[in-house]
Amino acid sequence: MICNSIAASLKACKPTRNGLSKIYVIAYHDLKLSLLGDAEYIEVDGVVTSLKMKNQRNFVEIQNANKSALLKEMVTVFDNGSVEINQEFTLTLMTISAKNKMFVNALISTPVVFLNKTKNGEWLIIGLDGNLTLKDVNGEVNETSNQRTLTFAGTALQLISEIDASIVPSLISPPEWVDTNKNGFNYTLGMVLKAT
């Protein structure tokens, strides 16, 4: 099979690794917003090359999340030609603890943006429309699990975007206060995220 026969811009076939290796989050309102309330970013050829943040605000890693998270989009084209894009992100916190309870409570009614690194090395961003919110929490403790599964969903103006890997370090660097228990307190969401 010739992988780039559909369009010259498609890359040749290469082995891929499925899934996510890193998951980061920020509250949407901690991005720099335009007068219209839109996130200020630049996208070139389908890749976000610039994303403006408010001072002292950065994406923070969710370290106790199962990396088998599910990131998906559903595009519906209606008979009248209009298009609807729905996006969904599901992740599982691998404990039910006071710290991830704080995390879940802080996410209720808070639009968020997720920055995800795939196991293949690409960086993806979801939620730049400001419509991605927590829709469902499913906690379960039994013989084989001790976890909370969180599902975020919302409509979008465009498909999930790739983000330029060269700008990621500036988006995920501190500030982050580390308390005496070595749990990171995230100023952005006002909660402990590095629960173990």
C-alpha positions as a Markdown table, in Angstrom:
| # | Residue | x | y | z |
|---|---|---|---|---|
| 1 | Met | 0.0 | 0.0 | 0.0 |
| 2 | Ile | 1.3 | 3.5 | -0.9 |
| 3 | Cys | 0.6 | 5.6 | 2.2 |
| 4 | Asn | 1.0 | 9.0 | 0.6 |
| 5 | Ser | -1.1 | 8.3 | -2.5 |
| 6 | Ile | -4.1 | 10.3 | -1.3 |
| 7 | Ala | -2.3 | 13.6 | -0.9 |
| 8 | Ala | 1.3 | 14.8 | -1.2 |
| 9 | Ser | 1.1 | 16.2 | 2.3 |
| 10 | Leu | 0.6 | 12.8 | 4.0 |
| 11 | Lys | 3.6 | 11.2 | 5.5 |
| 12 | Ala | 4.9 | 7.8 | 4.5 |
| 13 | Cys | 3.8 | 4.8 | 6.6 |
| 14 | Lys | 5.7 | 4.3 | 9.8 |
| 15 | Pro | 5.1 | 2.2 | 12.9 |
| 16 | Thr | 3.0 | 3.9 | 15.5 |
| 17 | Arg | 2.5 | 3.4 | 19.2 |
| 18 | Asn | -1.1 | 3.9 | 20.5 |
| 19 | Gly | -2.1 | 5.8 | 23.6 |
| 20 | Leu | -0.9 | 8.7 | 25.7 |
| 21 | Ser | 2.2 | 9.0 | 27.8 |
| 22 | Lys | 1.6 | 12.3 | 29.5 |
| 23 | Ile | -1.6 | 14.2 | 30.4 |
| 24 | Tyr | -1.6 | 17.9 | 31.4 |
| 25 | Val | -4.5 | 20.2 | 32.3 |
| 26 | Ile | -5.2 | 23.9 | 32.8 |
| 27 | Ala | -8.4 | 25.8 | 33.4 |
| 28 | Tyr | -9.5 | 27.6 | 30.2 |
| 29 | His | -9.8 | 30.9 | 32.0 |
| 30 | Asp | -6.0 | 30.7 | 32.7 |
| 31 | Leu | -5.2 | 31.1 | 29.1 |
| 32 | Lys | -4.9 | 34.6 | 27.7 |
| 33 | Leu | -8.2 | 35.4 | 26.2 |
| 34 | Ser | -9.2 | 37.9 | 23.5 |
| 35 | Leu | -11.9 | 40.6 | 24.0 |
| 36 | Leu | -14.3 | 38.0 | 22.6 |
| 37 | Gly | -13.3 | 35.5 | 25.2 |
| 38 | Asp | -11.5 | 33.2 | 22.7 |
| 39 | Ala | -8.1 | 31.7 | 23.6 |
| 40 | Glu | -5.3 | 33.5 | 21.9 |
| 41 | Tyr | -3.3 | 31.1 | 19.8 |
| 42 | Ile | -1.8 | 30.8 | 16.3 |
| 43 | Glu | -2.3 | 27.7 | 14.2 |
| 44 | Val | -0.3 | 27.1 | 11.0 |
| 45 | Asp | -1.0 | 24.2 | 8.7 |
| 46 | Gly | -3.0 | 22.4 | 11.4 |
| 47 | Val | -0.4 | 22.8 | 14.1 |
| 48 | Val | -0.7 | 25.2 | 17.1 |
| 49 | Thr | 2.6 | 27.2 | 17.0 |
| 50 | Ser | 1.8 | 29.8 | 19.7 |
| 51 | Leu | -0.5 | 29.8 | 22.8 |
| 52 | Lys | -0.7 | 32.7 | 25.1 |
| 53 | Met | -1.0 | 32.1 | 28.8 |
| 54 | Lys | -1.8 | 34.4 | 31.7 |
| 55 | Asn | 1.2 | 35.3 | 33.9 |
| 56 | Gln | 2.0 | 32.5 | 36.5 |
| 57 | Arg | -0.3 | 30.0 | 34.8 |
| 58 | Asn | 0.9 | 26.8 | 33.2 |
| 59 | Phe | -0.4 | 23.3 | 32.4 |
| 60 | Val | 0.2 | 20.8 | 35.2 |
| 61 | Glu | 0.7 | 17.1 | 34.8 |
| 62 | Ile | -2.0 | 14.7 | 36.2 |
| 63 | Gln | 0.5 | 12.2 | 37.5 |
| 64 | Asn | -1.9 | 9.6 | 38.9 |
| 65 | Ala | -3.9 | 9.1 | 35.8 |
| 66 | Asn | -4.0 | 5.9 | 33.9 |
| 67 | Lys | -2.4 | 6.5 | 30.5 |
| 68 | Ser | -5.0 | 4.4 | 28.8 |
| 69 | Ala | -7.1 | 7.6 | 28.5 |
| 70 | Leu | -9.5 | 7.9 | 25.6 |
| 71 | Leu | -9.5 | 11.0 | 23.4 |
| 72 | Lys | -12.0 | 11.1 | 20.7 |
| 73 | Glu | -13.9 | 13.4 | 18.3 |
| 74 | Met | -17.2 | 12.9 | 16.5 |
| 75 | Val | -18.0 | 15.0 | 13.4 |
| 76 | Thr | -21.5 | 15.1 | 12.1 |
| 77 | Val | -22.3 | 16.6 | 8.7 |
| 78 | Phe | -26.0 | 17.5 | 8.4 |
| 79 | Asp | -28.1 | 17.5 | 5.2 |
| 80 | Asn | -28.1 | 21.3 | 5.2 |
| 81 | Gly | -24.3 | 21.3 | 5.1 |
| 82 | Ser | -23.7 | 22.4 | 8.6 |
| 83 | Val | -21.1 | 20.6 | 10.7 |
| 84 | Glu | -21.0 | 19.7 | 14.4 |
| 85 | Ile | -17.8 | 18.6 | 16.1 |
| 86 | Asn | -18.1 | 16.9 | 19.5 |
| 87 | Gln | -15.0 | 16.1 | 21.5 |
| 88 | Glu | -14.6 | 13.8 | 24.5 |
| 89 | Phe | -11.7 | 13.0 | 26.8 |
| 90 | Thr | -11.9 | 10.2 | 29.4 |
| 91 | Leu | -9.2 | 9.5 | 32.0 |
| 92 | Thr | -9.0 | 7.4 | 35.1 |
| 93 | Leu | -7.5 | 8.5 | 38.4 |
| 94 | Met | -5.9 | 5.4 | 39.9 |
| 95 | Thr | -7.0 | 6.1 | 43.5 |
| 96 | Ile | -10.0 | 7.3 | 45.4 |
| 97 | Ser | -8.4 | 9.7 | 47.8 |
| 98 | Ala | -8.9 | 13.1 | 49.5 |
| 99 | Lys | -6.5 | 14.7 | 47.0 |
| 100 | Asn | -8.2 | 13.5 | 43.9 |
| 101 | Lys | -11.5 | 14.4 | 45.5 |
| 102 | Met | -10.2 | 18.0 | 45.6 |
| 103 | Phe | -9.1 | 17.7 | 42.0 |
| 104 | Val | -12.6 | 16.5 | 40.9 |
| 105 | Asn | -14.4 | 19.2 | 42.9 |
| 106 | Ala | -12.2 | 21.9 | 41.3 |
| 107 | Leu | -13.1 | 20.6 | 37.9 |
| 108 | Ile | -16.9 | 20.8 | 38.3 |
| 109 | Ser | -18.2 | 23.7 | 36.2 |
| 110 | Thr | -14.7 | 24.6 | 35.1 |
| 111 | Pro | -13.9 | 24.6 | 31.4 |
| 112 | Val | -10.5 | 23.0 | 30.9 |
| 113 | Val | -7.9 | 22.4 | 28.2 |
| 114 | Phe | -5.8 | 19.2 | 28.0 |
| 115 | Leu | -2.4 | 18.9 | 26.6 |
| 116 | Asn | -1.5 | 15.3 | 25.8 |
| 117 | Lys | 1.7 | 13.6 | 24.6 |
| 118 | Thr | 1.1 | 10.5 | 22.6 |
| 119 | Lys | 3.3 | 7.4 | 23.0 |
| 120 | Asn | 4.3 | 8.1 | 19.4 |
| 121 | Gly | 5.7 | 11.5 | 20.5 |
| 122 | Glu | 3.2 | 14.0 | 19.1 |
| 123 | Trp | 1.6 | 16.6 | 21.3 |
| 124 | Leu | -2.2 | 17.2 | 21.0 |
| 125 | Ile | -4.4 | 19.9 | 22.5 |
| 126 | Ile | -8.1 | 19.7 | 23.2 |
| 127 | Gly | -10.5 | 22.3 | 24.6 |
| 128 | Leu | -9.2 | 25.5 | 23.0 |
| 129 | Asp | -12.8 | 26.4 | 22.3 |
| 130 | Gly | -13.6 | 26.8 | 26.0 |
| 131 | Asn | -16.4 | 24.2 | 25.9 |
| 132 | Leu | -14.7 | 21.1 | 27.3 |
| 133 | Thr | -16.2 | 20.5 | 30.8 |
| 134 | Leu | -16.5 | 17.6 | 33.2 |
| 135 | Lys | -19.7 | 15.7 | 32.4 |
| 136 | Asp | -19.4 | 12.4 | 34.3 |
| 137 | Val | -17.5 | 11.0 | 37.3 |
| 138 | Asn | -17.6 | 7.2 | 38.0 |
| 139 | Gly | -15.9 | 6.1 | 41.2 |
| 140 | Glu | -15.4 | 2.4 | 41.8 |
| 141 | Val | -13.8 | 0.4 | 44.6 |
| 142 | Asn | -13.8 | -3.4 | 44.3 |
| 143 | Glu | -11.5 | -6.5 | 44.3 |
| 144 | Thr | -9.8 | -5.3 | 41.1 |
| 145 | Ser | -10.0 | -1.5 | 41.1 |
| 146 | Asn | -9.8 | 1.6 | 43.2 |
| 147 | Gln | -10.4 | 4.4 | 40.8 |
| 148 | Arg | -12.4 | 7.4 | 39.6 |
| 149 | Thr | -13.1 | 7.7 | 35.9 |
| 150 | Leu | -13.7 | 11.3 | 34.6 |
| 151 | Thr | -15.3 | 12.1 | 31.3 |
| 152 | Phe | -15.0 | 15.6 | 29.8 |
| 153 | Ala | -17.0 | 16.6 | 26.7 |
| 154 | Gly | -18.0 | 19.6 | 24.6 |
| 155 | Thr | -18.6 | 21.0 | 21.2 |
| 156 | Ala | -15.7 | 22.4 | 19.2 |
| 157 | Leu | -15.1 | 24.7 | 16.3 |
| 158 | Gln | -12.4 | 22.5 | 14.8 |
| 159 | Leu | -10.8 | 19.0 | 15.1 |
| 160 | Ile | -8.3 | 18.1 | 17.7 |
| 161 | Ser | -5.1 | 20.0 | 17.1 |
| 162 | Glu | -1.5 | 19.0 | 17.1 |
| 163 | Ile | 0.8 | 21.5 | 19.0 |
| 164 | Asp | 4.4 | 22.3 | 18.1 |
| 165 | Ala | 6.6 | 20.3 | 20.5 |
| 166 | Ser | 9.1 | 23.1 | 20.7 |
| 167 | Ile | 6.7 | 25.4 | 22.6 |
| 168 | Val | 5.5 | 22.7 | 25.0 |
| 169 | Pro | 8.3 | 23.3 | 27.6 |
| 170 | Ser | 7.2 | 26.9 | 28.1 |
| 171 | Leu | 3.6 | 25.8 | 28.6 |
| 172 | Ile | 4.2 | 23.1 | 31.3 |
| 173 | Ser | 7.0 | 24.6 | 33.3 |
| 174 | Pro | 6.3 | 25.8 | 37.0 |
| 175 | Pro | 5.1 | 27.8 | 38.9 |
| 176 | Glu | 4.2 | 25.1 | 41.3 |
| 177 | Trp | 4.5 | 25.1 | 45.0 |
| 178 | Val | 5.7 | 21.9 | 46.5 |
| 179 | Asp | 4.5 | 21.3 | 50.1 |
| 180 | Thr | 6.3 | 19.3 | 52.8 |
| 181 | Asn | 4.6 | 16.1 | 51.6 |
| 182 | Lys | 6.0 | 16.5 | 48.1 |
| 183 | Asn | 2.6 | 16.9 | 46.6 |
| 184 | Gly | 2.4 | 19.7 | 44.0 |
| 185 | Phe | -0.1 | 22.4 | 44.6 |
| 186 | Asn | -1.4 | 23.9 | 41.4 |
| 187 | Tyr | -2.1 | 27.6 | 41.5 |
| 188 | Thr | -4.1 | 27.4 | 38.3 |
| 189 | Leu | -6.8 | 25.1 | 39.6 |
| 190 | Gly | -6.2 | 25.7 | 43.3 |
| 191 | Met | -5.7 | 22.1 | 44.2 |
| 192 | Val | -3.2 | 19.3 | 44.7 |
| 193 | Leu | -2.6 | 17.4 | 41.5 |
| 194 | Lys | 0.4 | 15.2 | 42.2 |
| 195 | Ala | -1.5 | 12.8 | 44.5 |
| 196 | Thr | 0.0 | 9.3 | 44.7 |
